[in-house]
Amino acid sequence: QVQLVESGGGLVQAGGSQRLSCAASGIIVSLRAMNWYRQAPGKQRELVAGITSDGNINYADSVKGRFTISRGNAKNTVYLQMNSLKPEDTAVYYCNGDHAGNRYWGQGTQVTVSS
């Protein structure tokens, strides 16, 4: 059974930093493409960052240079380091990964950036 559990969200001031974690079970993050998405109120869920099994990384234009996705293989966890946060980064952040033809999502973690 695949489970993805996000943590690390909360309230932060604009310009601050936060690190999100996505702890995985039932799936080996180093062998799969893993992604971070976010969804702001009234908006569609959007891709924030992704890392493939061979380490290729991509970012949404809106977060390039500020966010960094990485893997902690020993802990089977995917991270999203967020720096220089802006109020428009406020959203629920989700991680996902594919396994055996299915896409799995975590429950999400709320990030609120105050101005």
Backbone torsions as a table, in degrees:
resi	resn	phi	psi	omega
1	GLN	NA	128.3	-178.5
2	VAL	-89.7	131.6	174.6
3	GLN	-134.1	135.5	174.7
4	LEU	-123.0	125.8	-176.7
5	VAL	-126.0	113.7	178.8
6	GLU	-87.4	151.2	174.8
7	SER	-154.6	168.2	175.4
8	GLY	105.4	-4.1	179.0
9	GLY	-73.4	174.3	178.9
10	GLY	155.6	-164.5	-179.2
11	LEU	-98.2	131.9	179.7
12	VAL	-142.0	149.1	177.6
13	GLN	-79.4	152.9	176.4
14	ALA	-55.8	137.5	-177.0
15	GLY	91.7	-10.5	-179.0
16	GLY	-84.1	-175.5	-177.6
17	SER	-129.3	156.9	176.9
18	GLN	-154.9	147.9	175.7
19	ARG	-120.9	124.5	176.2
20	LEU	-97.0	147.0	177.0
21	SER	-123.7	147.0	174.9
22	CYS	-130.1	101.5	-179.7
23	ALA	-86.5	127.0	-175.0
24	ALA	-111.0	144.1	169.4
25	SER	-136.7	147.1	-177.6
26	GLY	79.6	2.3	179.6
27	ILE	-150.7	138.8	179.4
28	ILE	-98.0	112.2	-170.4
29	VAL	-64.2	-27.1	-178.9
30	SER	-73.3	-14.7	-177.6
31	LEU	-103.2	-0.8	-174.4
32	ARG	-128.7	157.3	167.9
33	ALA	-75.0	129.1	179.8
34	MET	-123.4	144.1	-175.0
35	ASN	-136.0	154.5	167.7
36	TRP	-113.1	131.2	174.5
37	TYR	-119.5	166.7	172.3
38	ARG	-144.8	155.1	178.1
39	GLN	-139.7	116.7	176.6
40	ALA	-90.5	157.3	-179.5
41	PRO	-55.9	130.0	177.5
42	GLY	76.4	5.5	-178.9
43	LYS	-121.7	162.4	177.7
44	GLN	-76.5	153.5	175.1
45	ARG	-65.6	136.0	-178.0
46	GLU	-129.6	149.7	177.2
47	LEU	-73.8	129.9	178.1
48	VAL	-100.3	-48.3	-177.5
49	ALA	-159.7	150.4	178.1
50	GLY	-143.1	150.4	176.4
51	ILE	-134.5	128.7	-179.2
52	THR	-86.2	173.3	-178.3
53	SER	-64.4	-27.9	179.3
54	ASP	-97.5	14.2	170.0
55	GLY	92.0	3.1	175.9
56	ASN	-71.1	137.8	-174.7
57	ILE	-125.2	141.8	172.8
58	ASN	-137.3	152.2	-178.9
59	TYR	-131.5	151.8	168.1
60	ALA	-66.2	146.0	-179.3
61	ASP	-56.3	-33.4	-174.7
62	SER	-69.0	-16.6	-177.0
63	VAL	-118.6	-3.0	-179.2
64	LYS	-57.5	134.1	-179.8
65	GLY	85.0	-9.8	-179.7
66	ARG	-116.7	-35.5	-176.9
67	PHE	-108.1	148.8	176.9
68	THR	-136.6	125.4	175.5
69	ILE	-97.0	141.9	178.7
70	SER	-153.4	168.8	177.5
71	ARG	-121.0	142.5	169.7
72	GLY	-111.8	92.2	-170.7
73	ASN	-64.0	-35.3	-179.1
74	ALA	-63.2	-32.5	179.9
75	LYS	-99.7	1.4	-179.3
76	ASN	51.3	49.5	-174.1
77	THR	-132.3	144.7	174.1
78	VAL	-110.4	139.1	-176.4
79	TYR	-117.9	155.3	170.2
80	LEU	-133.6	105.4	176.4
81	GLN	-86.5	123.8	-176.2
82	MET	-118.6	118.6	179.4
83	ASN	-117.3	163.8	178.2
84	SER	48.9	48.9	-175.8
85	LEU	-65.3	146.1	-179.1
86	LYS	-121.0	156.4	177.8
87	PRO	-55.7	-31.4	-179.9
88	GLU	-73.3	-5.5	172.6
89	ASP	-82.6	-5.5	178.7
90	THR	-61.3	124.4	-176.8
91	ALA	-177.3	171.3	165.4
92	VAL	-90.2	128.3	-178.1
93	TYR	-103.6	132.0	-178.2
94	TYR	-123.5	145.6	168.2
95	CYS	-108.0	154.8	174.0
96	ASN	-144.7	163.2	177.2
97	GLY	-158.5	153.2	-179.0
98	ASP	-102.2	142.5	177.8
99	HIS	-153.6	127.5	176.6
100	ALA	52.1	40.9	175.7
101	GLY	82.1	1.3	179.2
102	ASN	-115.1	149.5	175.8
103	ARG	-103.8	127.3	-178.3
104	TYR	-111.2	142.5	179.8
105	TRP	-123.8	147.6	169.6
106	GLY	-81.9	-179.2	-176.5
107	GLN	-84.0	-13.5	177.8
108	GLY	94.9	154.4	175.3
109	THR	-136.3	133.2	-174.8
110	GLN	-81.4	131.0	172.2
111	VAL	-118.8	123.7	179.4
112	THR	-122.3	122.8	-178.7
113	VAL	-110.0	117.3	-179.3
114	SER	-91.8	146.2	-178.3
115	SER	-89.0	NA	NA
